[in-house]
Amino acid sequence: MQFGRTYEEFEVGAVYKHWPGKTVTEYDDHLFCLLTMNHHPLHMDTNYAERTTDFGKNVVVGNYVYSLLLGMSVPDVSGKAIANLEIESLKHVAPTFHGDTIYGETTVLDKRPSKSKNDRGIVHVETRGYKQDGTLVCVFRRKVMVPTETYVKERGGEQPGRPEPLDTPKREQEK
């Protein structure tokens, strides 16, 4: 399974459709709110949301939707990243509710070699999130510093920190 890309593997105009989607539960939303200390009743209090909002129900906190989409994009975009450099823009276009399923896709807008180091490059991408009915809910643009193939080779290959499984005879000797 591919996990991220080197600079050479990105093509301007390419679109990566992230799979699978994620159905947002009330638990997901409340846990995120509690972890981030966002106690706004729009997200946490059904009675408040039913009586005082235009939606008549709780709205999923937007930063959870953004975080979900960012995470979905990792295997396709930033799995090999050296750093996320900038979130250029973030727009919450439509609300997400408990029970909605979010799907994402990322378009490569531009790429350029690093000005300071020749073993990496900067990739500019836009990620868009959609609900199950095709409604656009979130759009963000970011710049990601990614390694070149040379960088990866010089540091031991694709996954230099991944431990190798013990071979069977050694495992049996340890018992």
Salt bridges, closest charged atoms under 4 A:
GLU26 OE2 - HIS30 NE2 3.83
ASP28 OD2 - LYS22 NZ 2.63
ASP29 OD2 - HIS98 NE2 2.88
ASP76 OD2 - HIS18 ND1 2.58
GLU86 OE1 - LYS143 NZ 3.95
GLU88 OE1 - HIS124 NE2 3.22
GLU88 OE1 - LYS143 NZ 4.00
ASP100 OD2 - LYS131 NZ 3.41
GLU105 OE1 - LYS17 NZ 2.94
ASP119 OD1 - ARG120 NE 2.82
ASP119 OD2 - ARG155 NH1 3.82
GLU126 OE1 - ARG128 NH1 3.33
GLU126 OE2 - ARG141 NE 2.82
GLU154 OE1 - ARG155 NH1 3.99
GLU158 OE1 - LYS80 NZ 2.85
